[in-house]
Amino acid sequence: MADEDLSLDALFSRRDILPTAELPPRVEPDSRTFEALNGEEVEYERLESGGVRVSTRGELVEVGPRAGAREHVSMEDLRELGGQIDVPNAFRPEWLGMQFAPRLRPRSLPTLGGGVRPLIFEQTAMAYPFCTMGKVFIQRRGQPLQVGSGVLVGPQLLLTASHAMPWGDDDASVRFVPAYKDGNDPRFGHAWADEWRGVRNVDDVTGLDYVICRLNWRIGDLTGWLGSWWSSRESFYYDREWLSVGYPASFLGGQRQAIEVPVRVRDIDNDGDGLEIETHKFALGGWSGGPLWGGVEGQFRVVGVESGFEKDFLDPERTVFAGGEHMVNLVKYGWAHWP
């Protein structure tokens, strides 16, 4: 891609780029642990083959590693750091092809009246850049599993929504599955979040609703990652069409990657160093943390993550993406501390 801003028309007119190397094997750490539902002790036996035999008298359930420190970084510190580091570039590994445009399969959802209407498309392509986006699983002990969406912005950096994270819970795990489609993609597997940074948010729709997570292995070396961007010029957001990908639970049970295209920005509100980027309403539950992205200066970049819905006075209800300088500075923080 040349150093230019590519419109959707330009992206759809581009021919795919084929991979030029073989996909290397995964080298993810074995972080699996099991607990017995009835409180029985779990025994582990190392085998000569290198495997592990897990046994107990009760039923076993796999649990993820507990997410560690989650600290707040001040706006001032992030702003200072942001002025010292360039915006990291996107990256496509040579073993992945480039698909400039999504592969769209129309789907319909039932309405209250018993009919059906088109709502969103299934995104069926899983080459780059679509394989950088995936599903987030948040598990708090003794509570139902929660899900969201996210995107890789570095080799072990996940960008997702702050309100989806288990703030204040020391017994919770966060798992990210890139290119999720009816389960883990066998090419990439999954990764766990060890820790994260961002502004704590529980359920507010805000322009600061994002975190940067350090994953437990460099899964992005296999999938590639997207860049990030922001602009103080509102015309940057208004004058182009964007894309968004997520995993809403009401769309095929959250088992397939959904895409909204084109996405046009309807309004922008400042939120300190963050931006509330409002679009037409389309995202459903499970899309939280899904990226708003497009071709910017010759590469694919994230400009926001899905925060929720908002209605201002006489305006219709809209989907809100959180973006702005703070988001980009959080990505820079991740690169500076967890390269």
C-alpha positions in Angstrom: 0.0 0.0 0.0 1.3 3.4 -0.9 1.5 6.1 1.8 -2.1 7.3 1.1 -5.5 7.2 2.7 -7.4 4.5 0.9 -11.2 4.9 0.4 -13.4 1.8 0.6 -13.8 2.0 -3.2 -10.0 1.8 -3.5 -9.8 -1.1 -1.0 -12.5 -3.1 -2.9 -10.7 -2.5 -6.2 -7.3 -3.9 -5.0 -6.3 -7.4 -5.7 -5.4 -9.7 -2.9 -1.7 -10.3 -2.1 -0.7 -14.0 -1.7 1.5 -15.3 1.1 5.1 -15.9 0.3 6.2 -18.2 3.1 4.9 -21.2 5.1 3.1 -20.5 8.4 5.5 -21.3 11.3 4.3 -23.5 14.1 2.8 -22.0 17.2 5.1 -21.6 20.2 2.5 -20.6 22.8 3.2 -21.5 26.4 1.2 -24.3 28.0 -0.9 -22.3 30.4 -3.7 -24.8 30.9 -4.8 -25.5 34.4 -7.8 -27.5 35.7 -10.0 -27.5 38.7 -12.4 -30.0 40.0 -16.0 -28.9 40.3 -16.6 -30.9 43.5 -13.6 -29.6 45.3 -11.5 -32.8 44.9 -7.7 -32.4 44.5 -6.4 -32.4 41.0 -3.3 -34.5 40.2 -0.8 -33.8 37.4 1.5 -36.4 36.0 4.3 -35.6 33.5 4.6 -38.2 30.8 7.8 -39.2 29.0 6.2 -38.0 25.7 6.2 -34.5 27.1 2.4 -34.5 27.8 0.6 -34.2 31.1 -2.0 -36.6 32.5 -4.6 -34.8 34.6 -6.8 -36.8 36.9 -9.3 -36.4 39.8 -12.4 -38.1 41.1 -14.7 -35.2 40.1 -15.5 -33.4 36.9 -12.8 -31.2 35.6 -13.1 -27.7 34.2 -10.3 -25.8 32.5 -9.5 -22.4 34.0 -7.3 -19.7 32.7 -4.4 -17.9 34.4 -5.5 -15.1 36.7 -5.0 -11.7 35.2 -2.4 -9.7 37.2 -1.8 -6.0 37.7 -4.1 -3.5 36.2 -2.9 0.0 36.8 -4.0 3.5 35.9 -1.5 5.6 34.0 -2.0 9.3 34.3 -3.0 11.4 31.3 0.1 13.6 31.9 2.5 10.6 31.8 0.9 9.2 28.7 0.9 12.5 27.0 4.6 12.9 27.7 5.4 9.4 26.5 3.3 9.9 23.4 5.4 12.9 22.4 8.6 10.7 22.6 7.5 7.7 20.6 6.3 7.5 17.0 3.0 5.7 16.2 3.9 2.0 15.7 3.2 0.7 12.2 0.9 -2.2 11.3 2.6 -5.5 10.4 1.6 -8.3 8.0 3.7 -11.5 8.3 4.9 -12.9 4.9 3.0 -16.2 5.6 -0.4 -14.4 5.5 -2.0 -13.1 2.4 -3.5 -9.6 2.3 -7.2 -9.2 1.7 -7.9 -5.5 1.2 -11.7 -6.0 1.2 -13.9 -8.2 3.4 -15.6 -11.3 2.1 -19.3 -10.6 2.8 -22.1 -13.1 3.4 -25.5 -11.4 4.0 -27.3 -12.6 7.1 -30.8 -11.8 8.5 -32.0 -11.5 12.0 -35.6 -12.1 13.2 -37.7 -9.0 14.1 -40.3 -8.7 16.8 -43.1 -9.1 14.2 -41.8 -12.6 13.2 -40.2 -11.5 10.0 -36.5 -11.1 9.1 -34.4 -8.2 7.9 -30.8 -7.8 6.9 -28.8 -6.3 9.8 -25.1 -7.1 9.5 -22.8 -9.2 7.3 -20.8 -12.2 8.2 -17.1 -11.6 7.5 -15.8 -14.9 6.0 -12.2 -14.0 5.1 -9.6 -14.7 7.7 -6.4 -13.5 6.0 -4.7 -10.3 7.1 -6.0 -7.8 8.4 -9.1 -9.7 9.5 -7.1 -12.3 11.4 -5.8 -9.6 13.8 -9.4 -9.1 15.2 -11.0 -11.6 17.5 -13.2 -12.6 20.4 -12.5 -11.8 24.1 -13.6 -14.1 26.8 -13.8 -12.7 30.4 -14.3 -15.3 33.2 -15.0 -14.3 36.8 -15.1 -17.3 39.2 -18.6 -18.3 39.9 -20.1 -16.0 37.3 -21.4 -16.5 33.8 -18.8 -16.1 31.0 -18.8 -12.7 29.4 -17.6 -12.0 25.9 -16.4 -9.0 23.9 -14.2 -8.2 20.9 -10.7 -6.9 20.4 -7.8 -6.3 18.0 -4.1 -6.8 18.1 -2.0 -3.6 17.9 1.4 -5.2 18.6 3.0 -8.7 18.9 1.5 -9.2 22.4 -0.7 -6.1 22.7 -4.5 -6.4 22.7 -6.7 -3.3 22.5 -10.2 -3.7 23.8 -12.9 -2.0 25.8 -12.3 -1.0 29.4 -15.9 -1.6 30.5 -15.5 -5.3 29.5 -12.5 -5.9 31.8 -12.8 -7.5 35.3 -11.7 -4.4 37.3 -11.4 -5.0 41.0 -11.6 -8.8 40.6 -8.4 -10.7 41.5 -9.9 -14.0 40.5 -10.7 -13.5 36.9 -9.1 -14.4 33.5 -9.2 -12.7 30.1 -8.6 -14.8 26.9 -8.2 -13.5 23.4 -8.9 -15.7 20.3 -7.9 -14.0 17.0 -9.8 -14.9 13.9 -12.3 -16.8 16.0 -14.8 -18.8 14.0 -16.7 -21.6 15.7 -13.7 -21.9 18.1 -10.0 -21.2 18.0 -8.3 -20.8 14.7 -5.8 -23.7 14.5 -3.2 -21.4 12.9 -3.1 -19.1 15.9 -4.6 -20.6 19.0 -5.3 -18.1 21.8 -3.5 -16.0 24.4 -4.3 -14.8 27.9 -4.0 -11.3 29.3 -1.4 -11.0 32.0 -2.1 -7.4 32.8 -3.5 -4.2 31.4 -3.5 -0.4 31.6 -6.2 2.2 31.0 -8.9 4.3 32.6 -11.1 2.2 34.8 -14.7 2.0 33.4 -17.5 -0.2 34.5 -20.5 0.6 32.3 -20.2 4.2 31.1 -20.2 5.1 27.4 -17.1 7.3 27.1 -14.4 8.4 24.8 -11.8 6.9 27.2 -13.3 3.3 27.2 -10.3 1.3 26.2 -7.3 -0.6 27.7 -4.1 -2.0 26.4 -3.4 -5.6 27.5 -0.1 -7.5 27.6 -0.7 -11.0 26.4 1.2 -14.0 27.7 2.9 -14.8 24.3 3.7 -13.0 21.0 0.7 -14.3 19.2 0.8 -11.2 16.9 4.0 -12.6 15.3 1.7 -15.1 13.7 -1.3 -13.0 13.0 0.2 -9.6 12.4 -1.3 -6.5 13.9 -2.9 -3.1 13.1 -1.6 0.3 13.6 -3.5 3.1 15.5 -4.3 6.7 14.7 -6.0 9.8 15.9 -6.4 13.4 14.6 -7.4 16.7 16.1 -9.2 17.4 12.8 -12.8 16.2 12.9 -12.8 16.1 9.1 -10.4 13.2 9.3 -13.2 11.1 10.8 -16.1 12.6 8.8 -14.6 12.6 5.3 -14.2 8.8 4.9 -15.9 5.5 5.3 -14.7 3.1 8.0 -15.2 -0.6 8.8 -15.9 -2.3 12.2 -15.6 -6.0 13.2 -17.1 -7.6 16.3 -18.7 -10.7 17.7 -22.3 -9.9 18.8 -23.9 -12.7 20.7 -27.2 -12.2 18.9 -25.6 -12.8 15.5 -25.0 -16.6 14.9 -24.4 -17.0 18.7 -21.3 -14.9 18.5 -19.5 -17.8 16.7 -18.7 -15.9 13.5 -17.0 -12.6 12.8 -19.5 -9.9 11.9 -18.7 -6.7 10.0 -20.4 -3.4 9.4 -19.4 -1.6 6.2 -19.5 1.2 5.4 -19.5 3.0 8.7 -19.9 6.8 8.5 -19.2 9.1 11.5 -22.3 11.2 12.5 -20.9 13.2 15.4 -17.8 13.7 17.6 -17.6 14.7 21.2 -14.5 15.5 23.1 -13.8 13.6 26.3 -10.6 15.0 27.7 -7.8 13.2 25.7 -10.4 10.9 24.3 -13.0 11.2 21.6 -16.6 9.8 21.4 -16.9 8.9 17.8 -20.6 8.4 17.0 -21.9 6.4 14.0 -25.3 5.0 13.0 -26.5 2.3 15.5 -25.5 -1.2 14.5 -23.3 -2.9 17.2 -25.0 -5.4 19.5 -23.9 -7.0 22.8 -20.6 -8.7 22.3 -19.3 -6.0 19.9 -17.7 -4.1 22.8 -14.0 -3.5 22.1 -14.4 -4.2 18.4 -12.3 -1.8 16.3 -13.3 1.0 14.0 -10.6 1.0 11.4 -9.6 1.7 7.8 -6.7 2.5 5.5 -4.8 5.5 6.8 -1.4 6.7 5.4 -0.7 3.4 3.6 -1.7 0.9 6.2 -4.6 -0.4 8.3 -5.1 1.5 11.5 -7.5 1.5 14.4 -9.2 4.8 15.2 -11.6 3.6 17.9 -13.1 0.7 19.9 -16.8 0.1 20.5 -18.0 1.5 23.8 -21.8 1.3 23.5 -24.9 3.3 22.6 -25.8 6.9 23.3 -28.6 9.3 22.5 -28.1 13.0 22.6 -31.3 15.2 22.9 -33.1 15.0 19.5 -30.5 12.8 17.8 -31.2 9.2 17.1 -29.5 6.5 19.3 -26.0 5.9 18.0 -23.1 3.5 18.4 -20.2 5.2 20.1 -16.5 4.3 19.5 -13.9 5.5 22.0 -10.8 6.9 20.3 -8.5 10.0 20.4 -5.0 10.8 21.6 -5.3 8.8 24.8 -6.0 5.6 22.9 -3.0 6.0 20.7 -0.8 6.9 23.7 -1.9 3.7 25.4 -0.8 1.8 22.4 2.6 3.6 22.6 2.8 2.7 26.3 2.3 -0.9 25.4 5.1 -0.8 22.8 7.4 1.0 25.3 6.9 -1.4 28.1 5.8 -4.7 26.5 7.5 -4.8 23.1 
